[in-house]
Amino acid sequence: MSMMTIDPSQVTTAKLHGFMLGAIGPRPIAFASTVDNQGNPNLSPFSFFNVFSANPPILIFSPARRVRDNTTKHTLENAKTTREVVINIVNYDIVQQMSLSSTEYPKDIDEFVKSGLTPLHSEKVKPFRVKESPVQFECKVNEVVALGEEGGAGNLIICEVLLMHIDKEILDENNKIDQHKIDQVARMGGNWYTRANLGMFEVPKPLSSIGIGVDLLPDSIKKSTILTGNDLGKLANKAEIPKKEEVLEFVNNHSDIMDKIEGANLIEIHKFAKQYLDIDDIDTAWNILAAK
């Protein structure tokens, strides 16, 4: 076996970060909901996360200082200020919307709105729960431990669970969480995720552009009975809805596709567009939907 040896002091933080995330996985995802001191909600995922104690029940996740400019994330600022957080578990049904929420939206933008996920009032803390999450932990923040002051340094947010909410649909006949039904996902290196039920799959990071968000999708798409939350997340991760001239060009150049939905109703059109969403051909799906 031929090994490559890396001395952390001899490589850039970004390069070391990439190697570490590629090697250490799959990592569970803390989908953390917080509020600032004015009550404005924030929702963001973190894969430096796990459970560390059952008595007291302790979860720890770590928002790192940004490598590129050494700034801190809204979640960290809110946790320090309000000392409360809700940690939502991510399953496959919401992975695309979770990924969309990781977009670096400005502080005054509500990621619940952008992701199309439903805020649910908590019972003991101010931050909202994610209704679509199969398990939700209401927590108080016991301590925040800064691991450094430079870009890439983690900040351990040590959370004590006050209440745990479990969707009854994921329980088995013995009232235990069924590991098939919960259908969890976890982070790996780069754009890769793993699904406990199937294996690895890829979700492109929403970093190169700011997705429009589910809130800006046309009502006919948002209220579709065919398109799933993951489908909406894929559509909403585009920087803009196709312009009329782009759609017209698509229609003129793809008569083979358009002929298949000539005279089709909205449900049939959505079913046809979903075929392209299922193979991650987002542009074709968007043009089909926009053309009709």
N, C-alpha and C positions, 0 to 999 in steps of 0.2 A: 504493500500500500504506500503510495506516494502522498505525503501530506503537505499542505500549504500552512505555514505558521504565521499568525498575525499577532503583532505586538500592538495593543491598543494605543500606546503612546506614539506609534510610528505611522498611523493611518488617520485619515480625516474621520470626524465623528459620523458624518453621513455614510461613509463606506463601512465603518464598524457597525453602525446601526443596521444597515442592510444585511450584513453577514449574520448578525445576532438574530434578526427576525426570520431570516431564512433557515436558521439552524434550530431555533427554539419554537416549536409548535407541535400540534395546533394549540392556539391560545384562546381561552374563552373570552367572550366579549362582555364588558360592562357597558350597557347602554344607559348612560347616566343622565338623569334629569335633575336640574337645579333651577333655582330662581335667584335673581339679584335682590338687593335690599329694597327695590321698588316693586318686586313681585313679578318682574319680567321673566318668562321661562326660557330655558336653554336645554338643548338635548344633543348629546354627542356620544359616540362610541369610543371605548378604550380597550385595547387588547392586552395591556399590562394589568392583569386582573386575576384574582382567585379568592377562594375561601380559606381562612386561616385559623378559625376557631369555631366551636359549636357552643361553648359555655364559658364566656359570653359568645354569642354568635357574631363573628367578625368577618367582614369582607374588606379587601384592600384593592384599590385600583390606583393607577399612577399616571396622571397627565404630565407628560414631559415638557420641558421648555423647548420651544421650537428651535430646531437646529439652524435654520436659515438666518434668524434675526434675534434669537434669545428672548423672544416674548413669551408670555404665559397665556394659557387658554381661559376662556370665559368660565368653564366648569371649575377650574382651580380657584379663580377669583371668587366665584359664588360660594364654593364650599368653605372657603376661609371666612367669608363674611356672614353667611347664614347658618353654617354648621349643620346643614341638612342636605340629603341627597336621596333620590330613588334610583336603585339599580335594577334595570329591566333586563331579562334574559332574552337573547336573540334566537329566534328559530328561522327556518328556511322561508316561511311565509312572509317575513318582513325584512329579509336581508337586503333587498334592493333599496327599500326606503330607509333602512338604517344607514346604508352606504351614502345615500344622498344627503342625509343629515350631517355627515362628516365634512361637507363642503364648508369652506371658511367664509360663511356669511357674516356680514357686519353684526355688531353686538345687539342692535335693535331689531334684528330679524328673528322671528320665531321659527325654529326648526320643526316644531310640531306642524305648523302650517305648511312649510316648504316640503316636508316629507309626506304629508297627507295622513300622518298617524294621529290617533285620537287621544287628547289629554284627558286623564281621568283623575278626579280629585282624590288625594290621599286622605287617610284618616288621622295620622299623627304628625305628619310633616307638611310643609307648604308646597314643595315641588310636586308636579303632577306625575302620575303613573302613565305608562303607555298601555292603553287598553288592549292593543293587539298582542302584547307580549304574554307568553304563557305563564311566566313567573315574575313577580315584582316584589322587590324588597324596599320597604320604607326604612330609612336609616338616619341616625344622628352621626355627625362627624366627631369622633373622639379626639383625633389628632391629625395634623398634617405635618409630615416629615420631609423637609427639603433635602435631597441627596446631593445637591450641588447648585452652583450659581451660573454655570455656563450652558449654552445651547445643547440640548440633548439630555440634560439632567432631569431625573424623575422627581416627582413629589408624591410620596405615599399618602393617600387619603384613607385613613383608617376609620372604617364605618362600623357601627354597631347596629344590628338589625333590630328594629322595634316591632315591625309587622311584616309577615310574608304572605303574599297572595298567590294562589295557585289556581289556574283554570281547571275546573273539574273534568274537562274533556281529555286532559292528558293523564288522568289517573287510571290505574288498573283496578281489577276487582277487589284488591286488598287496600285500596286507597293509597297506593304508593305511586310515585311518578313513573310512568311507563317510558322507558328510554327510546322506544320507537315512536311513540306518539308525540313526545316533546320536540323531536326533530331538530335538534340544536345544530348550529353552525359555529365554526371557529376560524380564527385568522391564521394564515401561514405567511410565507414571505411574498414580497411583491404584491401582485394583484390577486393572489391565490387564497382561497378559503377551502375549508373542508366541511362536508355535510356528514354528520354521524351516520345517517342511513345509507349513504351512497359513496362518498369519497370526495375527491377534490373537484372544485369548479372555480371559475374565474368571475370576479366582479371588478370591472375597471374602476379605479379610484376617481372620484369627481374632483380632481385637482387642476386639470389643465384649463377648465372653464367653470363658470358658475352656472349650475343647472337652474332652469326657470322655476322649478318646484312644482309640486302637485297642485298647489293653490292656483297656479296660472294656466293649468290645462283647461281646455274648453269643457263646459258642463257635460256635453254629450259623451266625452271621454271619461271624466271623473265619475259620472253616474252609470257607467257601463255595467251591464250585468254579465259581461263576458270577460272583460279585462280585469286581471287580478291586481293586488297591491304591488307585486313585483313588476307587472307590466307597466303600471303607472309610474313606478320608480324609474324604470328604464326610459320612458318617454320624457319624464320630468328632469332627467339628468342632461338633456340637450340644452345648449346655451340659448336657443331660440326656436320658436315654431317656424317651420318652412314658410318662406315668403311665397306670395301668389305666383310670381314668375318662376320660381324654382319648382313649384308643384305643376305648373303648366308644362314646363320642360320635361318633367318626369312623365306626365300623362302622354305627351307627344312621342316620347322615346320608349315607352313601355306599354304599347297597345296590348301585348300578350297578357300582361297583368291586369290592365284595366278592363279588358274584355270579360274576364272571369267574374267581375263584380258589376257588370252592366245590369242595371235594373234591380240590384240587390237592396234589401232593407238594411237598416242600421245594425241589427244583430249579426246578419250575415257578413257585413263589411268588417265588423269588429272581430269576428271569428277568423276572417281571412287575414287581417292585419296581425292577429295574435300568432299565426303560423310563422310570421317573420320575426316577431318579438321572441318567440321560443328558440330561434336560432341566432338571436342577437343581431339581426339585420334591422337596426332601429330606424335608419334613414328610409328604407323602403316602407316600413310600417307607418312611419309618420306621413309620408307622401300619400299613401293609401287613405289614411284617416283624413288628412287635410283636403284631399281631392273630393271627398264625399261629405 
